[in-house]
Amino acid sequence: MLAYIIRRILRAFPQIILISILTFIIIQLPPGDLVTQQILNLQASGVEVSQQHAEMLMRQYGLDRPMHERYLLWIGNIVTRFDFGYSYAWQKPVAEVIMDRMGYTFAIALLSAILTWVVAIPVGIFVAVKQYSITDYFVTFMTFIGMAVPGFFLAMVIMYVALTRFGIRVGGLFSPEYMVQPWSWGKFLDLLSNLWLPVVLLGIGGTAGTIRTMRAMMLDELRKLYVTVARAKGLSETQILVRYPVRVAINPIISGLMWLLPWLFSGGLLVEIVLNLPTAGPALYSALLAQDMHMAGAYILIVGALTIVSAIFSDILLAVSDPRIRFGAVEGA
Amino acid sequence: MSKTTFLGKFFGHGEAVEAEVQHEEAFYRAGQWQLVWWKFKRHRLAQVSMAVLAVFYFVAIFAEFLSPHDPMRRFQGRLAHPPTAIHIRDTQGRFRAPFIYGTEQGRDPVTFRPIHVADPDSIHPIRLLVRGDPYRFWGLFPTDVHLFGTAGEDAMPIYILGTDSIGRDVLSRIFYGGRISLSIGLVGIAISFVLGLLLGGISGFFGGAIDDVIQRVIEVLTTLPQIPLWMALAAALPREWPQLRIYFATTLILSIFGWTGLARIVRGRLLSMREEDFVLAARLDGESEWTIIVRYMLPGFASYIIISLTGSLPGMILGETALSFLGIGLNPPTISWGVMLQQAQNIMNVAHFPWVLWPVPVVVIAVLMFNFVGDGLRDAADPYMS
């Protein structure tokens, strides 16, 4: 088991390096760079920029060095000092802008994931057992709709209905009276009262998808002979379900942990922007509108690295839940 | 399953294909695609969806003729005009051919916002094949005939879905927008198809180090969050590029993730089929490697390719909508459903003229229909399975 975990962790390193290279390429994409931008800013504010000054800035940011050295400088700063560079759209270091916002983004994604499992797994099992019933068709139809309607569409419609029917402006994470206050019990409750909406909006698509996977897997398993054997041995229906097919059917859900996270971040980004939450998504968006790529680089790198960590986590979980993977009979994930 | 309910038929559950085909001989003699089609036909929902999509594409193709107005025309004095309701009974209670009331500008007595008030004395019948805004059909034939509208110089223009904040007809824009929004997915899967087939083929055929590199790249791409990456790449596009180049660059960006699934399928199939007896037989027959791949192996997984491609279409349509909605994909004067939704970014806009949200149900229906068709294809793809 330990050997498996170590092997799995080692496999993640080339992935992280590849992601960092990809991210670095994205940062370099737009025409013009930080220094050109700063020089333009200085000139716009009436400061004359000499050739010398420009060269000094270039040296300061390492722009006079070859590409691979700049990559090492960039990744070195991130690893050693947690320095993701400077966001000229925000006029602040990227880390400063993104860090506390990232916390809310994670909270929303994590709560959505939990909501997804809590709802989707039992519902998926239920409709598989009741295949071809009215409930089954209803749920199947709803999952199709849930997968076709992105969260940010729903967010727009809900904002519209709340505003015109109830006169409430939905959006944000805090009510105005708590916005600038320090943390208190009241502020926490206020956060919860605003947090549930993005969590639910974000969870809908994943829930629909997970219900469908769970249903399909359960249907495959329920047909198998060991279920008949269990029934013949006189186990109750609940025992049959929980002891055998559910344990097999849950595997793709566990390995789905890996794709659920990037998926939640993708969908969450749009929901956050539409609802205008004080999270990482809208910060990224406003930076991108100004072609400020350092923010995007940090976002993609952090989310990518986290996905890889969660992939390791889900592989280990799989190995725990499925002895075939643990003993190397089946290649895991 | 011997018991087939109406709902069951609708979702494509039911007896096996064999039962449908009365003559067993026909079943055994039918080719692969014939069987796929028979099985697909059993999936009612997928068939209905296919028909709906056909209508969507038809409307997009004939957008100039079908839309009542020029999508760029700004109707002065009719900004944010509500949809013109179609009546068949006038104020005296008499039935007549479908007509709309003319409207005049007024002010809301409470908020003083400009509103449009219907005038019950001004009746404008809806006619077929009326002359309206001039256009060049498919950019070729100059004409000014539209399928429907109100006739006459000073007739009240018809706005089935209202006008947007600068007075352009929403329905016409949805028709034209379909051209971009519905085609971007097709161009996208064409690119994904080429990339997936090429890279998956190389990966599966050569194996070794190249295979390793391609597999690692695919792994990394699947761990990256799609929309942030799309946003970053789209934002990096030079703003001064012409519309057409932005359009193709956007489709290219959208296909960055689309090819990975296909490449995996192609690689997996190539690897497993290389060991099959019929491939060995062909090789012993002296067929070239190219012929073996194209003639013998490709038909074996063509259906999987189609499924994988239809599967990535809805994501691309939603991706374009999301990017354009945020203003970092396509931008005006290009018309797409996402670009139209830029007007809905401001919630006060939506509150005062909710009809700018019309692209939302249109996109949802298109995506839903593609999902249903994809589902039907998935069931039909392997006709030899019961």
Interface residues (C-beta under 8 A of the other chain):
Chain A: P14 Q15 L18 I19 L22 I26 L29 P30 P31 Y132 I134 Y137 T140 F144 I145 M147 A148 V149 P150 F152 F153 M156 V157 M159 Y160 L163 T164 R169 G171 M258 W259 P262 W263 F265 S266 G267 L269 L270 I273 L284 Y285 L288 L289 Q291 M293 A296 G297 Y299 I300 V303 G304 T307 I308 A311
Chain B: M1 T5 L7 G8 F10 F11 H13 R216 V217 E219 V220 T222 T223 L224 P225 Q226 I227 P228 L229 M231 A232 L233 A235 A236 P238 P314 L318 A322 F325 L326 G327 I328 A344 I347 V350 A351 P354 L357 V360 V363 V364 V367 L368 N371 F372 D375
